[in-house]
Amino acid sequence: QVQLVESGGGLVQPGGSLRLSCAPSGHFFRIAAMGWYRQAPGKQRELVAVVRNSGHPVYGDSVKGRFTISRINARSTVYLQMNSLKPEDTAVYYCNLRPLGGAEDLWGQGTQVTVSP
């Protein structure tokens, strides 16, 4: 079973930036999409950004204009550039990989992003 490896989380001041990365531990094909979700304490998990094989990104409303997702298809690697961070962005961010063919999604272990003065 392939494992998703995440990195880039941490503590940042409001208005700052972070860059998250996620990649499978080994070669993985038959990928429909990869992206990021987040969950803050006491809140539901929400979409942050996903990118499909075509390269077309979809963003959650709360991050549009501030976050940018990109993907290197040859490595099945996704990046999330987070700018103009707000305290409301504080959450655990989970990498997601959606396989082609209807198989169960793969999830990373999560990386903590904390935005605080």
Summary of the structure (lengths in Angstrom):
residues: 117
radius of gyration: 13.6
end to end distance: 40.0
largest distance: 44.5
contacts: 337
relative contact order: 0.31
helix: 8%
strand: 52%
